[in-house]
Amino acid sequence: MTSVIIISCYLGLLLLLGLSSSRLFSGSGKDYQLAGHSIGPFMLLMSLFGTTMTAFALIGSTGEAWQNGIGVYGKMASSSAIVHSLCFFLIGVRVWKLGHKHGYTTQIEFFRDRLQSPNIGLILFPILVAMVIVYILAGILGAGTVVNVFTSGAFPELFPGNPAVPPSVGAVPAPLGSLVICCVVLIYVFFGGMRGTAWANTFQTLAFMVLGVLTFFVIASGLGEGTAIENMRAASAAVDAKWASRSDTSPSVFLSYMFIPLSVGMFPHLFQHWLTAKSANSFKLAVVAHPICIMLVWVPCIMLGIWATTDVAMDLVKPLARLSHEAAGDQNKVLPMLVKGLSGPILGGFLSAGVLAAIMSSLDSQFLCMGTMFTNDIAKRYFTKGEMSDKQTVFWTRTFIILVVAVTYGFSLLDPRGVFGLGVWCFSGFSSLFPLIFAAVYWRRLTRAGAYACIIAAAATWGWLFMNAVNSGKPLSEFLLNVSVAGTSYDLMPVTAMIAVSTLAMVVVSLATKPPEEAHLKRFFS
């Protein structure tokens, strides 16, 4: 029960922090959704980093390294470190400037004004919501897994589990754990809005960064009889060559993975965080420090994943099928099982709280973003015809947040998948729309018809490829496209085709249609 008590205290502290922020709530819709544009450099960095570091980064990366080796660091972490900062600099600052000038709150408001298309939200809103729900789903699955593993043995009479699988005895079922985490996040977002989300993100990001490093050294110390450094060397030397390099990943696959981090340019929840900045100078720290923060989180997680393949650590993960793809959800348990197996109950409780902090620091932003988009882009335009008081704005935002949480939690009960695979496909979908946001802020020739063509092409390509991936029988993260050029065959990530098709559709249709009026473009291009 020690770990259970510590996790409960952490969740209680988080609720208290989120609810305390509501005391500063002015009651206005803008304040609830954007915290009055009052977020400074440090809190902006913590919010942006905490929002992008999800169950995908911790649980997903460790599980993927356990299955496929250290190459996952190069495929996702190093490329993300560079591409994310570039997106903050090239897209985020520009979006903040335009949002500050014209009063935008959501992505769709920006696109509606930029493209002179009053109804673009009707096609873009459902696509963004669908992809964010997939993103949230990965976080909910990860949270449920963590709670399940760390409560093992705590409630044997309440949850008898399967005696043939000792870790399941007395463990809170993953669906119930997911429900608890969803309720905690929902409560402080419901009452605290964006300010509560930013405060909670800052606290949780600091928590999982500090506890993540501590987790790494605790596990390293438990891998042998020597010091942490000696154990790291011994464990690394014991790793099979297959997991110690990216030799099984072709150069074409490795390079095409670099398109996936472009997704941050189209994350609606990140877009909303950009608009909360106090000034453009607030972005400087995020651009410089974000790559360092990524390294601090991803390196320990990847190393733990490959160490888990060695005989030294196999006793800790033996309930899982070793490097098996038969049960996609198994890889989600590698990190929590290592933490639980190599730390005492007190330290294990704190470390599990750190893992949950990383997951929850993205769920809150996604919940709030969905509510804000629905209120401003659907309810305000089609239900109340533009007339909406601050009280109504907050009401509609909160109502849709509850609906999104309920729907996503329902999906999590159907068919648990590997967190990493879900994350890759979610990010690929957002990446396929990156040409749209980039063209909107830098290409004067983009037209309304070109934007629609880009959105439809991206959605259709993603849907078709995703169904092929599901029906292939392979793990979602291992589905590849094979392309032949001049007699040479290349394997590519599906995101390559998505970006190529959406970009081609946007450019061709934009050039074939009438360009925007110069007077309108002057509002966006000085």
C-alpha positions in Angstrom: 0.0 0.0 0.0 3.0 2.3 0.3 3.1 3.1 -3.4 -0.6 3.5 -3.5 -0.5 6.1 -0.7 2.3 8.1 -2.3 0.5 8.1 -5.7 -2.7 9.2 -4.0 -0.9 12.0 -2.2 0.6 13.2 -5.4 -2.7 13.2 -7.2 -4.2 15.1 -4.2 -1.4 17.7 -4.4 -2.0 18.1 -8.1 -5.7 18.7 -7.5 -4.9 21.3 -4.9 -2.5 23.1 -7.2 -5.0 23.2 -10.1 -7.9 24.3 -7.9 -5.7 27.0 -6.3 -5.1 28.5 -9.7 -8.8 29.0 -10.1 -8.7 31.7 -7.4 -7.0 33.9 -10.0 -9.6 33.2 -12.6 -11.3 36.4 -13.7 -14.4 34.7 -15.1 -13.8 35.7 -18.7 -13.7 33.2 -21.5 -10.3 34.5 -22.7 -8.8 34.0 -19.3 -10.2 30.5 -19.0 -8.8 29.5 -22.5 -5.6 31.5 -22.7 -4.7 32.6 -19.1 -4.9 36.2 -20.2 -1.7 35.9 -22.4 0.4 36.0 -19.2 2.7 33.0 -19.5 6.4 33.9 -19.2 9.5 32.2 -20.6 10.1 29.5 -18.0 6.4 28.4 -17.7 6.1 28.5 -21.5 9.1 26.1 -21.8 7.6 23.8 -19.1 4.2 23.9 -20.7 5.5 23.2 -24.2 7.9 20.5 -23.1 5.4 18.9 -20.7 2.8 18.8 -23.4 5.0 17.1 -26.0 6.5 14.5 -23.5 3.7 12.0 -23.1 3.2 8.3 -22.4 4.7 8.0 -25.9 8.0 9.5 -24.8 8.4 7.5 -21.6 6.4 4.3 -21.6 6.3 4.0 -25.4 10.0 4.7 -26.0 11.1 2.2 -23.4 8.8 -0.5 -24.8 9.9 0.2 -28.3 13.6 0.0 -27.4 12.8 -3.3 -25.6 11.3 -4.7 -28.8 13.4 -3.1 -31.5 16.6 -1.7 -30.0 18.4 1.6 -29.4 17.7 2.9 -32.9 14.4 4.4 -31.7 16.4 7.2 -30.1 17.8 8.3 -33.4 14.5 7.8 -35.2 12.4 9.9 -32.8 14.4 11.7 -30.0 17.3 13.3 -31.9 15.2 14.3 -34.8 12.4 15.7 -32.5 14.9 17.7 -30.6 15.9 19.6 -33.7 12.5 19.7 -35.5 10.5 20.8 -32.5 12.7 23.8 -31.8 12.6 24.7 -35.5 8.8 24.6 -35.4 8.7 26.8 -32.3 10.9 29.3 -34.0 9.5 29.2 -37.5 5.8 28.7 -36.7 5.2 29.4 -33.0 6.6 33.0 -33.0 4.8 33.9 -36.2 1.5 32.4 -34.9 1.9 34.3 -31.6 2.4 37.6 -33.5 -0.6 37.1 -35.7 -2.7 35.8 -32.7 -1.7 38.8 -30.6 -2.6 41.1 -33.5 -5.9 39.7 -34.5 -7.1 38.0 -31.3 -7.1 34.4 -32.3 -7.7 31.6 -29.7 -7.6 28.5 -31.8 -6.1 27.2 -35.0 -9.4 27.2 -36.9 -9.9 30.9 -36.1 -6.6 31.6 -37.7 -7.3 29.5 -40.8 -10.8 30.9 -41.1 -9.4 34.4 -41.2 -6.3 33.7 -43.2 -8.1 31.8 -45.9 -11.4 33.8 -45.8 -13.3 30.6 -45.3 -16.1 30.9 -42.7 -16.9 27.2 -42.7 -13.4 25.6 -42.8 -14.0 24.5 -39.2 -16.7 22.0 -40.4 -14.0 20.0 -42.2 -11.0 20.7 -40.1 -12.5 20.4 -36.6 -13.6 16.7 -36.8 -10.2 15.7 -38.3 -8.3 17.5 -35.6 -10.5 16.0 -32.9 -10.2 12.5 -34.2 -6.4 12.7 -34.2 -6.2 14.3 -30.8 -8.4 11.6 -29.4 -5.9 9.0 -30.7 -3.2 11.0 -28.9 -5.2 11.1 -25.7 -5.9 7.4 -26.0 -2.2 6.6 -25.9 -1.9 8.6 -22.7 -4.9 7.0 -21.1 -3.6 3.5 -21.9 -0.2 4.4 -20.5 -1.7 5.9 -17.3 -3.8 2.8 -16.7 -0.8 0.5 -17.2 1.3 2.4 -14.6 -1.4 2.3 -12.0 -2.0 -1.4 -12.6 1.7 -2.3 -12.2 2.4 -0.2 -9.2 -0.7 -1.3 -7.2 0.1 -5.0 -7.7 -0.6 -6.8 -4.4 -2.3 -3.8 -2.7 -5.9 -5.0 -2.9 -5.9 -8.9 -3.1 -9.4 -9.2 -1.7 -10.9 -6.5 -4.0 -9.0 -7.5 -7.1 -8.1 -11.2 -7.0 -6.6 -11.2 -10.5 -5.2 -14.3 -12.1 -3.2 -16.4 -9.6 -1.2 -17.9 -12.5 0.1 -14.3 -13.1 1.3 -13.1 -9.7 1.6 -9.4 -10.7 -2.1 -9.2 -11.5 -3.1 -10.3 -8.0 -4.4 -7.3 -6.0 -3.6 -4.8 -8.8 -6.1 -2.1 -9.7 -7.3 -3.0 -13.2 -5.8 -0.8 -15.9 -9.3 0.5 -17.0 -10.0 1.6 -13.4 -6.6 3.2 -13.1 -7.1 5.1 -16.4 -10.5 6.3 -15.1 -9.0 7.7 -11.9 -6.3 9.6 -13.8 -8.8 11.0 -16.2 -11.0 12.2 -13.4 -8.1 14.0 -11.6 -7.0 15.8 -14.8 -10.6 16.6 -15.7 -11.2 18.2 -12.3 -8.3 20.6 -12.3 -8.8 21.5 -16.0 -12.5 22.0 -15.4 -11.9 24.5 -12.6 -8.5 26.0 -13.4 -8.7 26.4 -17.2 -5.5 27.3 -19.0 -3.9 28.9 -15.9 -4.5 25.7 -13.9 -3.2 23.6 -16.8 0.0 25.8 -17.1 0.6 25.6 -13.4 0.1 21.9 -13.3 2.2 21.4 -16.4 5.1 23.3 -14.8 4.9 21.3 -11.6 4.6 18.0 -13.4 7.3 18.6 -15.9 9.8 19.5 -13.1 8.6 16.4 -11.3 9.0 13.9 -14.1 12.4 15.4 -15.2 13.9 15.1 -11.7 12.3 11.8 -10.9 13.1 10.5 -14.3 16.8 11.0 -13.8 16.5 9.5 -10.3 14.7 6.5 -11.8 17.5 5.9 -14.2 20.2 5.8 -11.5 18.1 3.7 -9.1 17.4 1.1 -11.8 21.1 1.2 -12.9 22.2 0.6 -9.3 19.9 -2.4 -9.0 21.1 -4.1 -12.2 24.2 -5.6 -10.4 26.4 -5.6 -7.4 28.7 -2.7 -8.3 28.2 1.0 -8.6 25.6 2.5 -10.9 28.3 3.3 -13.5 29.8 -0.2 -13.3 26.3 -1.7 -13.7 25.5 0.5 -16.7 28.7 -0.7 -18.4 28.0 -4.3 -17.6 24.4 -4.1 -18.7 25.3 -2.3 -21.9 28.0 -4.9 -22.7 25.4 -7.7 -22.2 23.0 -6.2 -24.8 22.8 -8.2 -28.0 24.2 -6.5 -31.1 20.7 -6.5 -32.6 19.5 -4.0 -29.9 22.7 -2.0 -29.6 22.5 -0.4 -33.0 20.1 0.6 -35.7 21.5 -1.9 -38.2 18.0 -3.4 -38.7 16.6 0.0 -39.7 17.3 1.0 -43.3 18.6 4.5 -44.1 15.4 5.4 -45.9 13.2 4.4 -43.0 15.5 6.2 -40.6 15.4 9.4 -42.6 11.7 9.3 -43.3 11.1 9.2 -39.5 12.3 12.8 -39.4 9.0 13.9 -41.0 7.0 12.7 -37.9 8.2 15.5 -35.5 6.8 18.1 -37.9 3.5 17.2 -36.2 4.1 19.8 -33.4 3.5 22.5 -36.0 -0.1 21.4 -36.2 -0.9 20.2 -32.7 -4.0 22.3 -31.7 -3.0 22.1 -28.0 0.5 23.4 -28.8 -1.0 26.2 -30.9 -3.1 27.3 -28.0 0.0 27.2 -25.7 1.9 29.4 -28.1 -0.9 32.0 -27.9 -0.6 32.2 -24.1 2.9 33.7 -24.2 3.4 37.1 -22.7 5.7 38.2 -25.6 7.7 36.8 -28.5 10.8 36.9 -26.3 9.2 34.1 -24.2 10.0 31.7 -27.0 13.8 32.1 -26.7 14.2 29.8 -23.8 11.9 27.1 -25.3 13.8 27.1 -28.6 17.2 26.7 -26.9 16.4 24.5 -24.0 13.8 22.1 -25.5 16.4 19.8 -27.2 18.3 19.5 -23.9 15.1 18.6 -22.0 14.3 15.9 -24.7 17.7 14.4 -24.2 17.3 14.3 -20.4 14.1 12.3 -20.7 14.6 10.1 -23.8 18.2 8.8 -23.1 17.3 7.1 -19.7 14.1 5.6 -21.2 15.8 4.2 -24.2 18.7 2.8 -22.2 16.3 1.1 -19.8 14.5 -0.4 -22.7 17.6 -2.1 -24.1 18.9 -3.2 -20.7 15.6 -4.9 -20.2 16.5 -7.3 -23.0 19.5 -8.7 -21.1 19.5 -11.7 -18.7 20.3 -9.2 -15.9 16.9 -7.7 -16.1 14.8 -10.5 -17.6 13.6 -11.7 -14.2 11.9 -8.4 -13.9 10.0 -8.6 -17.1 9.5 -12.3 -17.4 5.7 -12.0 -17.2 6.0 -10.5 -20.6 6.7 -12.5 -23.7 10.3 -11.7 -24.5 10.5 -9.4 -27.5 7.1 -10.8 -28.6 4.8 -8.9 -30.9 1.8 -11.2 -30.1 0.4 -8.8 -27.4 0.9 -5.2 -28.4 0.0 -3.9 -25.0 2.9 -5.8 -23.3 5.5 -3.3 -24.3 3.6 -0.7 -22.3 4.5 -2.5 -19.1 8.3 -2.6 -19.4 9.2 0.7 -17.7 6.8 0.4 -14.8 7.9 -3.2 -14.2 11.5 -2.2 -14.1 10.8 0.7 -11.7 8.8 -1.5 -9.4 11.2 -4.4 -9.5 14.4 -2.3 -8.8 13.2 0.2 -6.2 11.7 0.0 -2.7 8.0 0.8 -2.1 8.6 4.4 -1.0 11.0 5.3 -3.8 8.9 3.2 -6.2 5.8 5.3 -5.3 7.7 8.6 -6.0 9.0 7.2 -9.3 5.6 6.0 -10.4 4.3 9.5 -9.6 7.0 10.9 -11.9 5.8 8.6 -14.7 2.2 9.6 -14.2 3.3 13.3 -14.2 4.7 13.0 -17.7 1.5 11.4 -18.9 -0.9 13.8 -17.2 1.1 16.9 -18.3 -0.1 16.4 -21.9 -3.6 15.1 -21.2 -4.7 18.4 -19.5 -3.6 20.5 -22.5 -5.4 18.2 -24.9 -8.6 18.2 -22.9 -8.7 22.0 -22.7 -7.8 22.5 -26.4 -10.7 20.3 -27.5 -13.1 22.2 -25.4 -11.8 25.6 -26.6 -12.0 24.6 -30.3 -15.6 23.3 -29.9 -16.7 26.4 -28.1 -15.1 29.0 -30.4 -15.3 27.2 -33.8 -18.5 25.2 -33.6 -20.8 26.3 -30.7 -20.2 30.1 -31.1 -20.6 30.0 -34.9 -23.4 27.6 -35.4 -25.3 27.3 -32.1 -25.4 30.8 -30.7 -24.6 32.7 -33.9 -21.6 34.6 -32.4 -23.4 35.8 -29.4 -21.9 34.1 -26.3 -21.3 35.5 -22.9 -18.2 34.7 -20.8 -20.3 32.4 -18.7 -21.6 30.5 -21.7 -18.1 30.3 -23.1 -16.8 28.6 -20.0 -19.9 26.4 -19.9 -19.5 25.1 -23.4 -15.8 24.6 -23.0 -16.2 22.5 -19.9 -19.1 20.5 -21.4 -17.1 19.4 -24.4 -14.1 18.6 -22.3 -16.2 16.1 -20.3 -17.6 14.6 -23.6 -14.1 14.1 -25.0 -12.8 12.5 -21.8 -15.8 10.1 -21.8 -15.5 9.1 -25.5 -11.8 8.6 -25.3 -12.0 6.5 -22.1 -14.7 4.4 -23.8 -12.3 3.7 -26.7 -9.5 2.7 -24.3 -11.7 -0.2 -23.1 -12.0 -1.7 -26.6 -8.6 -2.8 -27.8 -5.4 -1.7 -26.0 -2.5 -1.1 -28.4 1.1 -0.4 -28.0 1.5 3.3 -27.0 4.4 3.8 -29.3 2.5 2.6 -32.4 -0.5 4.8 -31.6 1.7 7.8 -31.1 3.5 7.3 -34.4 0.3 7.2 -36.4 -1.2 10.1 -34.5 1.9 12.3 -35.1 1.9 11.2 -38.8 -1.6 12.5 -39.2 -0.7 15.9 -37.8 2.5 15.9 -39.9 0.5 15.4 -43.1 -1.2 18.8 -42.3 2.1 20.6 -41.6 2.3 21.9 -45.2 -1.0 23.8 -44.5 0.2 25.7 -41.5 3.6 26.4 -43.0 2.1 27.7 -46.2 -0.5 29.8 -44.3 2.3 31.8 -42.5 4.9 31.9 -45.3 3.2 31.4 -48.8 1.1 34.3 -50.0 -0.2 32.2 -53.0 -2.1 29.7 -50.7 -5.8 29.8 -51.6 -8.9 28.6 -49.8 -9.4 25.8 -52.4 -5.7 24.7 -52.0 -6.2 24.5 -48.2 -9.3 22.3 -48.6 -7.5 20.1 -51.0 -4.6 19.7 -48.6 -6.9 18.8 -45.7 -9.0 16.3 -47.7 -5.9 14.7 -49.2 -4.2 14.3 -45.8 -7.2 12.8 -44.2 -7.9 10.4 -47.0 -4.3 9.2 -47.2 -4.0 8.8 -43.5 -7.3 6.8 -43.3 -6.4 4.5 -46.1 -2.9 3.8 -44.9 -4.0 3.3 -41.3 -6.6 0.7 -42.3 -3.9 -1.1 -44.3 -1.6 -1.0 -41.2 -4.3 -2.4 -39.0 -5.1 -5.2 -41.5 -1.5 -6.1 -42.1 -1.2 -7.9 -38.8 2.0 -6.1 -38.0 2.6 -3.7 -35.0 1.4 -0.3 -36.0 4.9 1.2 -35.7 6.4 -1.4 -38.1 4.1 -0.9 -41.1 6.1 0.5 -44.0 5.7 1.5 -47.6 7.9 0.0 -50.3 8.8 2.3 -53.2 10.9 1.4 -56.2 13.0 4.1 -57.9 15.2 3.3 -60.9 15.1 -0.4 -60.0 16.1 0.2 -56.4 13.6 -0.6 -53.6 13.2 1.7 -50.6 11.2 1.2 -47.4 9.6 4.4 -46.1 7.4 5.5 -43.2 3.8 6.1 -44.2 4.1 9.7 -43.2 6.2 10.3 -46.3 3.3 9.5 -48.6 0.9 11.6 -46.5 3.1 14.7 -46.6 3.8 14.3 -50.3 0.1 13.8 -51.3 -1.1 16.7 -49.1 1.6 19.1 -50.3 1.1 18.2 -54.0 -2.7 18.7 -53.7 -2.3 22.0 -51.9 0.2 23.5 -54.4 -1.5 22.3 -57.5 -5.0 23.5 -56.5 -3.6 26.8 -55.1 -1.8 27.6 -58.4 -4.9 26.6 -60.4 -7.2 28.9 -58.5 -7.5 32.7 -58.1 -5.0 34.1 -55.6 -6.1 36.0 -52.5 -6.6 39.7 -52.7 -3.5 41.8 -51.9 -5.4 43.9 -49.4 -6.2 40.8 -47.4 -2.7 39.5 -47.6 -1.3 42.7 -46.1 -3.0 41.7 -42.8 -0.7 38.7 -42.6 2.5 39.6 -44.5 4.2 42.9 -43.6 
